[in-house]
Amino acid sequence: MRLVDSSIKNDSVWNEKGYELPKFDRDEMIKKTVAEPEWVHFGAGNIFRAFQANLAQRMLDDGMNDKGLTVVEGFDYEIVEKMYRPHDNLSILVTLKADGSVDKKVIGSIAESCILDSNDDKEFSRLKEIFRADSLKMCTFTITEKGYSLVNPAGETIPAVKEDFENGPEKPQSYIGKVAALLYERYTAGKKKIAMVSTDNCSHNGDKLYAAMDAFAKNWTENGKADAGFLDYVHDEALVSFPWSMIDKITPRPDDSVNEILKNDGVEELEAVVTSKKTWVAPFVNAEESEYLVIEDKFPNGRPALEKVGVIFTDKETVDKVERMKVCTCLNPLHTALAVYGCLLGYTKISDEMKDEDLVKLVKEIGYVEGLPVVTDPGVIKPKEFIDTVVNVRIPNKFMPDTPQRIACDTSQKLGIRFGETIKAYLASDKLNVADLKLIPLVHAGWLRYLMGVDDKGQSFEPSPDPLLEEAQSFVKDIKLGETDENKVKAAVLPLLKNAAIFGTDLEAAGLSDRIIGYYLELLKGEGAVRATLQKYCK
């Protein structure tokens, strides 16, 4: 059983082993999609294969569309070269259900895979051809929040972006510059309409993509590298839209246990590829069953009827409410709390943490008691039901190989939105008192303890990657387990706690710094102090 087109067409073993295969004529789909592309997706990673590609497949299987999509990889070209193309752009989606059952599905909705390389004339010419097509309706993105940034953590314009600003759209070298060049190609082909849809897991994602395209359009038009009308084109929502969206589906790194299931079925060539850029990619992706995608319905050139396969289309205000519900209260803060304390307590699976009575109380209190009072019901998804699913089904799913170490990545970039928004809502309320927040400050204290890179047994661990890790660690570098000098600790960490860029607000001005420092001193008492502190406050 090889994951290639000829095998899934001719080998009955796939069906016998319980794999759901494409129900459509894939050859015909590829021919139509290549000739008249409708949907291009940037970012060939796991979330795309588990979610967007599966949405397209369900549309094809049910006869609601006769075209698939084109995937474009612009960060790590080897994903396409070493994984997509050798497998005829097929992949296996393994859905890990909370009841222990497993669904196995061959995803065949990807008509072609492209490389976003302006130095490769063949690859870039094909992308330009796609962007000139009248049929193209939308581009979706999963390139991570960092992918839209034109500056480094210090706020300086990234060198490749700066060069692209100066040199124009001919051969840009930055990821987002290449996307802008393709949009310019669509403009020069006759100001053709398109929706540019970020589906990345970040707040107001459409605005981030718009800001990047706007910056390129301004620089190129001002220095004469692009037609003056390009900027007006980017600004005209009737021609180019940048809808907001909220996406939610957990797709951890492919797990060895899933690999073993597929191997026992007889699937060959399952070995993962680790690229030169350290991307870890396998022929399969494992994911949870739950998924949500809510998109602002603003598509000037039309769109596939994705509402038929569960996508919620609504207005911008509702998307914002759903996004804030998820990111600020009902899921992401709980994940971050589990990530920080999971690393300190030596856990390697999120699901195992949900067997820990103290941690269950921690996340329930943060979600139901401290967070839920400031959530606005978006109407399309009920907040309490969303938290119920998170706490009772999604996070405890023992078949999901998600880790606190993965979720702890980039924590400094997450604290402001995941907890800062709730703090600000309390400060702005005439009914709520910020002094009533007990466990959100405990997460902040836990992060200070986490930055030390010493677990609750006193053993060193390596904190997960984070662009501000080194800077944040500098505030705790002179603090050791057993430290009892409150003045020393306060002098060391208070400047960090006052950093609104990290926490979303100045925590001293918010009246929470003393509580956080008090918790931190308790977490510092020695081995076992993390557990003791959790037991004390998660009653």
C-alpha positions in Angstrom: 0.0 0.0 0.0 1.9 3.0 -1.3 0.5 6.5 -0.9 0.4 7.2 -4.6 -2.4 7.7 -7.1 -2.0 4.3 -8.8 -2.2 2.5 -5.5 -5.4 4.1 -4.2 -7.0 3.6 -7.6 -6.1 -0.1 -8.1 -5.4 -1.6 -4.7 -8.6 -2.8 -2.9 -6.6 -3.3 0.3 -7.1 0.4 1.2 -10.8 -0.1 1.5 -10.4 -3.5 3.2 -8.2 -1.8 5.9 -10.9 0.8 6.6 -9.5 3.8 4.6 -12.0 6.2 3.2 -10.8 7.0 -0.4 -11.7 10.0 -2.6 -15.2 9.4 -4.1 -14.6 11.6 -7.1 -12.7 11.3 -10.4 -9.4 12.7 -9.3 -7.9 12.9 -12.7 -10.8 15.0 -13.9 -10.7 17.1 -10.8 -7.0 17.8 -11.3 -7.5 18.7 -15.0 -10.3 21.2 -14.2 -8.5 22.7 -11.2 -5.3 23.3 -13.1 -7.2 24.8 -16.0 -9.5 27.0 -14.0 -8.1 27.3 -10.4 -10.6 28.7 -7.8 -8.8 28.2 -4.5 -5.2 28.7 -3.6 -3.8 28.0 -0.1 -0.5 29.3 1.2 1.1 27.1 3.9 1.4 23.3 3.3 1.6 22.3 7.0 -0.5 19.9 9.1 -3.4 22.2 9.8 -4.0 22.7 6.1 -3.9 19.0 5.3 -6.2 18.2 8.3 -8.7 21.0 7.8 -8.8 23.1 4.6 -7.8 20.2 2.3 -10.4 18.0 4.0 -13.1 20.6 3.5 -12.4 20.7 -0.2 -12.5 16.9 -0.2 -15.9 16.7 1.4 -17.2 19.2 -1.2 -15.8 17.0 -4.0 -17.0 13.7 -2.4 -20.6 15.1 -2.1 -20.7 16.5 -5.6 -20.9 20.1 -4.4 -17.8 21.1 -6.3 -15.8 19.7 -9.2 -12.5 21.5 -8.4 -10.0 21.0 -5.7 -7.3 23.4 -4.6 -3.7 24.4 -5.2 -1.3 24.4 -2.2 1.7 26.8 -2.1 4.7 26.4 0.2 6.8 29.5 0.7 8.9 28.8 3.8 10.2 25.3 3.4 10.3 24.2 -0.2 11.4 20.6 0.7 7.9 19.9 2.1 6.6 20.0 -1.5 9.7 18.4 -3.0 10.1 15.6 -0.6 6.6 14.9 0.7 3.8 16.3 -1.5 5.1 15.5 -5.0 6.5 12.0 -4.3 3.1 11.1 -3.0 1.1 12.6 -5.9 -0.1 15.3 -3.5 -2.0 12.8 -1.5 -1.9 12.5 2.3 -3.6 10.5 5.0 -5.7 12.2 7.6 -6.1 10.2 10.9 -8.8 11.6 13.1 -8.3 10.6 16.7 -11.6 10.5 18.5 -12.1 10.9 22.2 -14.0 7.5 22.3 -10.8 5.8 21.2 -11.9 5.1 17.6 -9.8 6.2 14.6 -10.9 7.4 11.2 -8.5 7.0 8.4 -8.9 9.0 5.2 -6.9 9.5 2.1 -7.0 13.2 1.2 -6.9 13.7 -2.6 -8.3 17.2 -3.0 -5.0 18.9 -3.8 -4.7 19.3 -7.5 -1.2 20.7 -7.6 1.5 21.8 -5.2 3.6 24.8 -5.9 6.7 26.4 -4.5 6.7 30.1 -3.8 10.2 30.8 -5.2 10.7 33.9 -7.3 14.1 32.7 -8.3 12.6 29.6 -10.0 11.1 30.8 -13.2 9.0 27.7 -13.8 7.5 27.7 -10.3 6.9 31.4 -10.1 5.5 31.6 -13.7 2.9 29.0 -12.8 1.8 30.9 -9.8 1.6 34.1 -11.8 -0.6 32.2 -14.3 -2.9 31.1 -11.5 -3.2 34.6 -10.2 -4.1 35.9 -13.7 -7.0 33.4 -14.0 -10.5 34.9 -14.0 -11.7 31.8 -12.1 -9.6 32.4 -9.0 -11.9 33.3 -6.1 -9.8 33.1 -3.0 -6.5 32.6 -1.4 -6.4 31.2 2.1 -3.3 31.2 4.4 -1.9 29.3 7.3 1.6 30.8 7.6 1.5 31.5 11.3 1.1 35.0 12.8 4.9 35.6 12.4 4.5 35.1 8.7 2.7 38.4 8.2 5.2 40.5 10.1 7.5 42.8 8.2 9.6 43.6 11.2 11.8 41.6 13.6 11.2 41.5 17.4 13.2 44.7 17.8 10.7 46.5 15.5 13.2 46.8 12.6 12.2 46.1 9.1 13.4 42.7 8.1 16.3 43.0 5.6 14.6 40.9 2.8 11.4 43.0 3.2 13.4 46.3 3.0 15.1 45.1 -0.2 11.8 44.1 -1.6 10.3 47.5 -0.9 13.2 49.0 -2.8 13.4 46.5 -5.7 9.8 46.1 -6.5 7.6 43.0 -7.5 9.9 41.5 -10.1 11.9 39.1 -7.9 10.9 39.6 -4.3 12.7 37.4 -1.7 10.5 37.8 1.4 7.5 35.4 1.8 5.0 38.2 2.0 6.7 40.2 -0.7 6.2 37.3 -3.1 2.5 37.1 -2.2 2.3 40.9 -2.9 3.9 40.3 -6.2 1.3 37.7 -7.1 -1.5 40.1 -6.1 0.2 42.7 -8.3 0.1 40.2 -11.1 -3.7 39.9 -10.7 -3.9 43.7 -10.7 -2.0 44.0 -14.0 -4.2 41.3 -15.5 -7.2 43.6 -15.3 -7.8 44.5 -11.6 -9.4 41.1 -11.1 -11.4 40.4 -7.9 -10.2 38.1 -5.1 -10.5 37.4 -1.4 -7.3 37.1 0.6 -8.3 35.1 3.6 -6.0 34.5 6.5 -7.1 31.5 8.5 -4.2 31.7 10.9 -4.8 31.4 14.6 -4.3 35.1 15.6 -6.5 38.1 16.4 -7.9 40.1 13.5 -5.9 38.0 11.1 -7.4 39.7 8.0 -6.0 43.0 9.2 -2.5 41.6 9.5 -2.6 40.3 6.0 -4.1 43.6 4.7 -1.4 45.6 6.6 1.3 43.6 4.9 -0.2 44.0 1.4 -0.8 47.7 2.0 2.8 48.3 3.0 4.1 46.7 -0.1 1.6 48.5 -2.3 2.5 51.9 -0.8 6.3 51.4 -1.1 6.1 50.0 -4.6 3.8 52.8 -5.9 5.7 55.5 -4.1 9.1 54.5 -5.6 7.7 53.9 -9.0 8.1 50.1 -8.9 4.4 49.5 -9.4 1.6 51.2 -11.2 0.0 53.9 -9.1 -3.4 52.3 -9.2 -2.1 49.2 -7.3 -2.6 50.9 -4.0 -6.2 51.8 -4.8 -6.8 48.2 -5.9 -5.6 46.9 -2.5 -7.7 49.5 -0.7 -10.9 48.7 -2.7 -12.9 46.0 -0.9 -15.1 45.5 -3.9 -12.0 44.2 -5.7 -9.7 42.8 -3.0 -11.1 41.7 0.4 -9.2 40.7 3.6 -11.9 38.9 5.6 -11.3 38.1 9.3 -11.6 34.5 10.4 -11.4 32.3 13.5 -10.0 28.8 13.1 -9.8 26.1 15.8 -8.5 22.5 15.3 -5.7 20.8 17.1 -3.2 19.1 14.8 -0.2 18.0 16.7 3.0 16.7 15.2 2.4 13.3 13.6 2.7 10.7 16.4 4.6 7.4 16.5 1.5 5.5 17.7 -0.4 6.7 14.6 2.6 5.7 12.4 2.4 2.2 14.0 -1.3 1.9 13.1 -0.7 2.8 9.5 2.4 0.5 9.3 0.4 -2.4 10.7 -2.2 -1.8 7.9 0.6 -2.2 5.4 1.1 1.4 4.4 4.6 1.8 3.0 7.1 4.7 3.1 5.8 6.3 6.2 9.1 7.7 7.3 9.0 11.3 8.2 11.2 13.8 6.4 13.1 16.3 8.5 14.1 19.1 6.1 17.2 21.2 6.2 15.0 23.9 7.9 14.1 21.4 10.6 10.5 21.0 9.5 9.2 17.6 10.5 6.7 16.3 8.0 5.2 12.9 7.4 2.8 11.4 4.8 0.0 11.5 7.4 -1.4 14.1 9.8 -3.2 13.3 13.0 -5.9 15.6 14.3 -8.8 15.9 16.7 -12.4 15.5 15.6 -13.6 18.9 16.7 -13.1 21.8 14.3 -14.4 25.3 13.9 -13.9 27.8 11.1 -15.8 31.1 11.1 -15.2 33.6 8.3 -16.4 37.1 7.5 -18.5 36.6 4.4 -16.7 39.1 2.1 -15.8 37.4 -1.2 -15.9 39.8 -4.2 -15.3 37.0 -6.8 -17.6 34.5 -5.1 -16.6 31.4 -3.2 -17.2 27.7 -2.8 -20.3 26.8 -0.7 -18.2 25.8 2.3 -21.1 26.4 4.6 -22.4 23.0 3.4 -19.4 21.3 5.1 -19.6 23.2 8.4 -17.8 26.6 7.8 -19.8 29.4 9.4 -20.0 32.6 7.3 -21.0 35.7 9.1 -20.2 39.4 9.6 -16.9 40.8 11.0 -18.3 41.7 14.4 -19.4 38.1 14.9 -16.1 36.7 13.8 -14.4 39.0 16.4 -16.7 37.8 19.1 -16.0 34.2 18.3 -12.3 34.8 18.1 -12.2 36.6 21.4 -14.3 33.9 23.0 -11.8 31.3 21.9 -8.5 33.1 22.2 -9.2 35.2 25.3 -11.3 32.8 27.4 -12.6 29.5 26.3 -9.6 27.6 24.9 -6.2 29.3 24.4 -5.8 30.5 28.0 -6.5 27.0 29.3 -4.0 25.6 26.9 -1.3 28.1 28.0 -2.0 27.4 31.7 -1.5 23.7 31.0 1.6 24.3 29.0 3.4 26.4 31.6 2.5 24.1 34.6 2.8 20.9 32.5 6.4 21.7 31.7 7.1 22.5 35.4 5.5 19.3 36.5 7.2 17.1 33.9 4.2 16.2 31.8 4.7 15.3 28.1 1.0 15.0 27.1 -1.8 17.5 27.6 -4.3 14.7 28.0 -2.3 13.3 31.0 -2.5 16.7 32.6 -6.3 16.4 32.6 -6.0 13.5 35.0 -4.3 15.8 37.5 -7.0 17.1 39.9 -5.0 20.4 40.6 -4.6 21.2 36.9 -8.2 20.4 36.1 -9.3 22.8 38.8 -6.9 25.4 37.5 -8.3 25.4 34.0 -11.9 25.2 35.0 -11.5 28.2 37.4 -9.8 30.2 34.7 -12.4 29.3 32.1 -15.7 29.2 33.9 -15.2 31.5 36.8 -12.6 34.1 35.8 -13.1 34.2 32.0 -16.7 33.4 31.2 -18.1 36.6 32.9 -16.4 38.8 30.3 -17.3 36.8 27.2 -19.9 38.2 24.7 -22.0 35.4 23.3 -21.3 35.6 19.5 -24.6 33.8 18.8 -23.2 31.3 16.3 -21.4 29.2 19.0 -22.4 29.2 22.7 -19.4 30.1 25.0 -20.3 27.7 27.8 -20.9 24.8 25.4 -17.6 25.6 23.8 -15.7 25.4 27.2 -17.6 22.3 28.1 -16.3 20.6 24.9 -12.8 21.8 25.5 -12.6 20.7 29.2 -14.6 17.4 28.9 -13.8 16.2 25.4 -11.0 17.9 23.6 -8.2 18.4 26.0 -8.7 15.1 27.9 -8.6 13.1 24.6 -5.9 10.6 25.5 -5.5 9.7 21.8 -4.3 13.2 21.0 -0.5 13.3 21.2 -0.3 17.0 22.0 2.3 18.2 24.4 2.7 21.1 26.8 6.1 21.7 25.3 4.6 22.4 21.9 1.9 24.7 23.3 4.5 26.6 25.4 6.2 27.8 22.2 6.1 31.6 21.8 4.4 32.1 25.2 5.6 35.7 25.4 3.6 36.4 22.3 0.4 34.8 23.7 0.0 36.2 27.3 -1.2 39.6 26.2 -4.2 38.3 24.2 -4.9 35.1 26.2 -5.0 36.8 29.6 -4.5 40.5 29.1 -7.8 41.0 27.4 -9.7 39.5 30.4 -7.7 41.7 32.8 -8.6 44.8 30.8 -12.2 43.8 30.7 -12.3 43.5 34.5 -10.6 46.9 34.8 -13.2 48.5 32.5 -16.2 46.8 34.2 -18.3 48.5 36.8 -19.5 45.1 38.0 -16.3 43.1 38.1 -13.3 43.6 40.4 -9.8 42.8 39.0 -8.8 41.9 42.6 -11.1 38.8 42.2 -8.7 37.3 39.7 -6.8 34.6 41.5 -5.7 32.0 39.0 -4.8 34.1 35.9 -2.1 35.8 38.1 -1.0 32.3 39.1 -0.3 31.5 35.5 1.8 34.6 35.2 3.7 33.6 38.3 4.1 30.1 36.8 5.6 31.6 33.6 8.2 33.5 35.7 9.0 30.1 37.4 9.0 28.4 33.9 11.5 31.0 32.6 14.1 29.6 35.1 14.2 26.3 33.2 14.0 24.3 36.4 11.1 21.9 37.0 9.4 21.0 40.3 12.0 18.3 41.0 14.8 20.8 40.8 15.9 19.4 37.4 16.8 21.6 34.4 14.7 21.6 31.3 14.9 23.5 28.1 12.1 26.1 27.6 10.3 26.0 24.3 11.3 28.3 21.5 10.2 31.9 22.0 11.4 35.1 20.3 11.6 36.9 23.6 12.9 33.9 25.7 16.4 35.2 26.2 15.2 38.7 27.1 12.5 37.4 29.5 15.0 35.0 31.1 17.3 37.9 31.9 14.9 39.1 34.6 15.1 35.8 36.5 18.7 34.9 35.8 19.9 35.7 39.4 16.9 34.1 41.1 17.4 30.5 42.4 15.1 28.0 44.1 14.9 28.7 47.8 15.1 32.5 47.3 13.1 34.3 50.0 14.2 37.9 49.6 11.0 39.5 48.5 12.6 42.9 47.8 15.2 41.2 45.5 12.6 39.2 43.7 10.4 42.2 43.2 13.2 44.4 42.0 14.1 41.7 39.4 10.7 40.8 38.0 8.6 44.0 38.4 10.1 45.6 35.2 9.0 42.5 33.3 5.5 42.5 34.8 5.1 46.2 33.8 5.7 45.3 30.1 2.3 45.8 28.5 3.7 44.6 25.2 4.0 41.1 26.7 1.1 41.0 29.2 -1.4 43.3 27.4 -1.4 45.7 30.3 1.0 47.0 32.9 0.3 44.5 35.7 1.5 46.8 38.4 -0.9 49.5 37.2 -3.6 46.8 37.0 -3.0 46.0 40.7 -1.9 42.4 40.1 1.9 42.6 40.4 2.0 42.1 44.2 -0.2 39.0 43.9 1.9 37.6 41.1 5.2 38.2 43.0 3.7 36.6 46.1 2.7 33.5 44.1 6.2 33.5 42.5 7.9 33.5 45.9 5.8 30.5 46.9 6.7 28.7 43.7 10.4 29.3 44.6 10.4 27.7 48.0 12.1 24.6 46.7 11.4 21.2 45.2 7.7 20.4 45.3 6.8 24.0 45.7 4.9 24.1 42.3 2.7 21.3 43.4 2.2 22.7 46.9 1.2 26.1 45.5 -1.3 24.6 43.0 -2.9 22.6 45.8 -3.1 25.7 48.0 -4.9 27.9 45.4 -6.8 25.3 43.2 -9.1 24.2 46.0 
